[in-house]
Amino acid sequence: MKRLAILASGSGSNAEKIMAHFRHSDKAEIALIASNKSDAYVLERAKKFDVPTFTFSKKEMDAGVLLEKLQEEKIDWVILAGFLLKIPVELTRAFPDRMLNIHPALLPKYGGKGMYGAHVHEAVKAAGEKETGITIHLVNENYDEGKIVFQASTAIDELDNPDSIAAKVHELEHKYFPQVIEELLLKQEDQ
């Protein structure tokens, strides 16, 4: 059984969908929820699923504390679900092709430093885009530049605002992120 760790910085609605999806799985378990914010609501969500939690600072992450914890917990895959810090190179190297992120736009558009959450939806609206969506990609040492493994889109109409765009994107995230994780795990098993 694969052991997954989820890194999240905020509310954790995607993390909750992932925990629910794998709750009774014989393929994978969510072994750890880790956050760089001690008051992140994702830590409360983890309690509902009896998933252990771990908090750390950016300084601790950069010093290798997070990597040590992941290795100690024998984590096979790292899932970024609303995690806002840049991942240190040592961490990406420790999980080659086994670290996954979800981005609230159709990369390569609206990616990179500072492009997260409401900032993305505001930029999409300001540009007059007719569609947006989600991108699930492998993580490398650069923001939002890893190999894309899945995208899904949704239409935007002129009545949409950044909040309604966010709601449409969240719907896609919640629907597809757990499924794509499971598919990747199964694909890796077959190799």
C-alpha beads as a LAMMPS data file, in Angstrom:
LAMMPS data file: protein, C-alpha beads

191 atoms
190 bonds

1 atom types
1 bond types

-500.0 500.0 xlo xhi
-500.0 500.0 ylo yhi
-500.0 500.0 zlo zhi

Masses

1 110.0

Atoms # bond

1 1 1 0.000 0.000 0.000
2 1 1 1.338 3.411 -1.010
3 1 1 1.729 6.034 1.702
4 1 1 0.763 9.559 0.676
5 1 1 1.503 12.857 2.369
6 1 1 -0.529 15.956 1.568
7 1 1 1.053 19.396 1.910
8 1 1 -1.429 22.248 2.315
9 1 1 -1.269 25.844 3.534
10 1 1 -4.930 26.720 3.986
11 1 1 -8.464 25.438 4.275
12 1 1 -7.782 22.022 2.806
13 1 1 -10.958 21.314 0.857
14 1 1 -8.956 19.376 -1.756
15 1 1 -7.108 17.516 0.997
16 1 1 -10.435 16.516 2.512
17 1 1 -11.697 15.150 -0.822
18 1 1 -8.474 13.154 -1.176
19 1 1 -8.700 11.799 2.387
20 1 1 -12.320 10.784 1.793
21 1 1 -11.450 9.137 -1.532
22 1 1 -8.670 6.984 -0.064
23 1 1 -10.291 6.348 3.333
24 1 1 -11.112 2.701 2.548
25 1 1 -8.653 2.141 -0.299
26 1 1 -6.465 -0.926 -0.517
27 1 1 -4.102 0.932 -2.894
28 1 1 -3.074 3.953 -0.816
29 1 1 -3.477 5.657 2.503
30 1 1 -3.092 9.265 3.504
31 1 1 -0.352 8.861 6.076
32 1 1 0.327 12.535 6.849
33 1 1 -1.061 16.032 6.446
34 1 1 1.719 18.611 6.663
35 1 1 1.322 22.382 6.730
36 1 1 3.535 25.423 6.969
37 1 1 0.793 27.177 8.962
38 1 1 -0.103 26.007 12.459
39 1 1 -3.578 27.571 12.164
40 1 1 -4.418 26.100 8.738
41 1 1 -7.905 24.592 8.724
42 1 1 -6.585 21.552 6.850
43 1 1 -5.194 20.365 10.214
44 1 1 -8.742 20.270 11.614
45 1 1 -9.968 18.372 8.564
46 1 1 -7.216 15.794 9.132
47 1 1 -8.562 15.070 12.640
48 1 1 -11.911 13.957 11.174
49 1 1 -10.048 11.250 9.267
50 1 1 -7.579 10.383 12.062
51 1 1 -4.686 11.402 9.833
52 1 1 -1.525 12.501 11.673
53 1 1 -0.432 16.101 11.135
54 1 1 2.885 17.897 11.078
55 1 1 3.619 21.621 10.996
56 1 1 6.837 23.300 10.015
57 1 1 8.195 26.726 9.100
58 1 1 9.692 27.724 5.760
59 1 1 13.072 27.868 7.481
60 1 1 12.615 24.309 8.799
61 1 1 11.522 23.088 5.370
62 1 1 14.566 24.679 3.738
63 1 1 16.774 23.065 6.419
64 1 1 15.457 19.596 5.533
65 1 1 13.090 19.042 8.489
66 1 1 10.125 18.275 6.218
67 1 1 12.149 15.876 4.066
68 1 1 13.315 14.047 7.203
69 1 1 9.713 13.711 8.401
70 1 1 8.549 12.381 5.014
71 1 1 11.362 9.834 4.983
72 1 1 10.682 8.862 8.607
73 1 1 7.017 8.253 7.703
74 1 1 8.079 6.194 4.641
75 1 1 6.069 8.401 2.290
76 1 1 5.843 7.175 -1.313
77 1 1 4.053 10.165 -2.881
78 1 1 3.754 13.836 -1.921
79 1 1 0.579 15.649 -2.945
80 1 1 0.469 19.455 -2.959
81 1 1 -3.073 20.693 -2.384
82 1 1 -3.024 24.439 -1.939
83 1 1 0.559 24.503 -0.691
84 1 1 1.973 27.980 -1.207
85 1 1 5.714 27.637 -0.552
86 1 1 8.252 26.823 -3.225
87 1 1 9.497 23.272 -2.793
88 1 1 13.255 23.026 -2.135
89 1 1 15.267 21.223 -4.820
90 1 1 16.351 18.526 -2.341
91 1 1 12.715 17.643 -1.739
92 1 1 11.848 17.429 -5.452
93 1 1 14.900 15.218 -5.996
94 1 1 13.861 12.915 -3.147
95 1 1 10.480 12.294 -4.845
96 1 1 11.212 12.252 -8.591
97 1 1 7.967 11.838 -10.526
98 1 1 6.234 11.167 -7.185
99 1 1 5.261 14.709 -6.224
100 1 1 2.029 16.093 -7.623
101 1 1 0.488 19.570 -7.571
102 1 1 -2.856 20.993 -8.619
103 1 1 -3.007 24.477 -10.123
104 1 1 -6.256 26.476 -10.547
105 1 1 -5.714 27.409 -14.202
106 1 1 -4.840 25.863 -17.538
107 1 1 -1.054 25.943 -17.456
108 1 1 1.135 27.264 -18.931
109 1 1 -1.216 30.264 -18.631
110 1 1 -1.495 31.956 -15.238
111 1 1 1.266 30.031 -13.527
112 1 1 4.421 30.967 -11.693
113 1 1 5.343 32.938 -8.608
114 1 1 2.404 34.805 -7.093
115 1 1 -0.167 32.963 -9.201
116 1 1 -2.305 31.154 -6.667
117 1 1 -5.889 31.240 -5.423
118 1 1 -7.821 34.450 -6.048
119 1 1 -4.854 36.008 -7.891
120 1 1 -5.291 33.442 -10.666
121 1 1 -9.063 33.931 -10.994
122 1 1 -8.696 37.726 -11.009
123 1 1 -6.076 37.496 -13.775
124 1 1 -8.239 35.119 -15.814
125 1 1 -11.238 37.486 -15.537
126 1 1 -9.154 40.581 -16.311
127 1 1 -7.810 38.920 -19.474
128 1 1 -11.323 38.165 -20.703
129 1 1 -10.681 34.439 -21.015
130 1 1 -13.553 32.288 -22.303
131 1 1 -12.419 29.241 -20.326
132 1 1 -10.274 28.276 -17.384
133 1 1 -9.731 25.079 -15.491
134 1 1 -7.278 22.978 -13.544
135 1 1 -3.894 21.501 -14.233
136 1 1 -2.480 18.554 -12.309
137 1 1 1.257 18.291 -12.836
138 1 1 4.393 16.704 -11.482
139 1 1 6.517 19.042 -9.376
140 1 1 10.005 20.109 -10.332
141 1 1 12.266 22.870 -9.011
142 1 1 10.320 25.645 -10.806
143 1 1 6.842 26.962 -9.999
144 1 1 4.177 25.283 -12.157
145 1 1 6.588 23.939 -14.778
146 1 1 6.510 20.183 -14.108
147 1 1 5.128 17.676 -16.614
148 1 1 1.362 18.076 -17.031
149 1 1 -0.531 14.851 -16.346
150 1 1 -4.136 16.107 -16.518
151 1 1 -6.199 19.175 -17.409
152 1 1 -9.923 19.886 -17.277
153 1 1 -11.642 23.088 -18.363
154 1 1 -14.808 25.020 -17.670
155 1 1 -16.442 27.835 -19.620
156 1 1 -16.441 31.409 -18.367
157 1 1 -19.182 33.807 -19.365
158 1 1 -19.302 37.580 -19.049
159 1 1 -21.420 37.390 -15.882
160 1 1 -18.750 35.416 -14.061
161 1 1 -16.595 37.211 -11.517
162 1 1 -13.454 35.927 -9.745
163 1 1 -15.582 34.296 -7.007
164 1 1 -17.841 32.419 -9.427
165 1 1 -14.800 31.407 -11.471
166 1 1 -13.191 30.082 -8.269
167 1 1 -16.340 28.055 -7.510
168 1 1 -16.254 26.453 -10.977
169 1 1 -12.555 25.632 -10.598
170 1 1 -13.063 24.150 -7.106
171 1 1 -15.739 21.882 -8.539
172 1 1 -13.233 20.555 -11.090
173 1 1 -10.527 20.150 -8.441
174 1 1 -12.770 18.175 -6.110
175 1 1 -14.053 15.967 -8.924
176 1 1 -10.763 15.113 -10.604
177 1 1 -7.810 15.432 -8.195
178 1 1 -8.489 12.249 -6.150
179 1 1 -9.218 10.255 -9.353
180 1 1 -6.030 11.397 -11.078
181 1 1 -3.939 10.523 -8.011
182 1 1 -5.420 7.019 -7.978
183 1 1 -4.840 6.580 -11.728
184 1 1 -1.188 7.609 -11.351
185 1 1 -0.704 5.143 -8.496
186 1 1 -2.221 2.343 -10.568
187 1 1 -0.129 3.279 -13.599
188 1 1 3.025 3.237 -11.460
189 1 1 2.042 -0.208 -10.115
190 1 1 1.797 -1.551 -13.690
191 1 1 5.301 -0.394 -14.603

Bonds

1 1 1 2
2 1 2 3
3 1 3 4
4 1 4 5
5 1 5 6
6 1 6 7
7 1 7 8
8 1 8 9
9 1 9 10
10 1 10 11
11 1 11 12
12 1 12 13
13 1 13 14
14 1 14 15
15 1 15 16
16 1 16 17
17 1 17 18
18 1 18 19
19 1 19 20
20 1 20 21
21 1 21 22
22 1 22 23
23 1 23 24
24 1 24 25
25 1 25 26
26 1 26 27
27 1 27 28
28 1 28 29
29 1 29 30
30 1 30 31
31 1 31 32
32 1 32 33
33 1 33 34
34 1 34 35
35 1 35 36
36 1 36 37
37 1 37 38
38 1 38 39
39 1 39 40
40 1 40 41
41 1 41 42
42 1 42 43
43 1 43 44
44 1 44 45
45 1 45 46
46 1 46 47
47 1 47 48
48 1 48 49
49 1 49 50
50 1 50 51
51 1 51 52
52 1 52 53
53 1 53 54
54 1 54 55
55 1 55 56
56 1 56 57
57 1 57 58
58 1 58 59
59 1 59 60
60 1 60 61
61 1 61 62
62 1 62 63
63 1 63 64
64 1 64 65
65 1 65 66
66 1 66 67
67 1 67 68
68 1 68 69
69 1 69 70
70 1 70 71
71 1 71 72
72 1 72 73
73 1 73 74
74 1 74 75
75 1 75 76
76 1 76 77
77 1 77 78
78 1 78 79
79 1 79 80
80 1 80 81
81 1 81 82
82 1 82 83
83 1 83 84
84 1 84 85
85 1 85 86
86 1 86 87
87 1 87 88
88 1 88 89
89 1 89 90
90 1 90 91
91 1 91 92
92 1 92 93
93 1 93 94
94 1 94 95
95 1 95 96
96 1 96 97
97 1 97 98
98 1 98 99
99 1 99 100
100 1 100 101
101 1 101 102
102 1 102 103
103 1 103 104
104 1 104 105
105 1 105 106
106 1 106 107
107 1 107 108
108 1 108 109
109 1 109 110
110 1 110 111
111 1 111 112
112 1 112 113
113 1 113 114
114 1 114 115
115 1 115 116
116 1 116 117
117 1 117 118
118 1 118 119
119 1 119 120
120 1 120 121
121 1 121 122
122 1 122 123
123 1 123 124
124 1 124 125
125 1 125 126
126 1 126 127
127 1 127 128
128 1 128 129
129 1 129 130
130 1 130 131
131 1 131 132
132 1 132 133
133 1 133 134
134 1 134 135
135 1 135 136
136 1 136 137
137 1 137 138
138 1 138 139
139 1 139 140
140 1 140 141
141 1 141 142
142 1 142 143
143 1 143 144
144 1 144 145
145 1 145 146
146 1 146 147
147 1 147 148
148 1 148 149
149 1 149 150
150 1 150 151
151 1 151 152
152 1 152 153
153 1 153 154
154 1 154 155
155 1 155 156
156 1 156 157
157 1 157 158
158 1 158 159
159 1 159 160
160 1 160 161
161 1 161 162
162 1 162 163
163 1 163 164
164 1 164 165
165 1 165 166
166 1 166 167
167 1 167 168
168 1 168 169
169 1 169 170
170 1 170 171
171 1 171 172
172 1 172 173
173 1 173 174
174 1 174 175
175 1 175 176
176 1 176 177
177 1 177 178
178 1 178 179
179 1 179 180
180 1 180 181
181 1 181 182
182 1 182 183
183 1 183 184
184 1 184 185
185 1 185 186
186 1 186 187
187 1 187 188
188 1 188 189
189 1 189 190
190 1 190 191
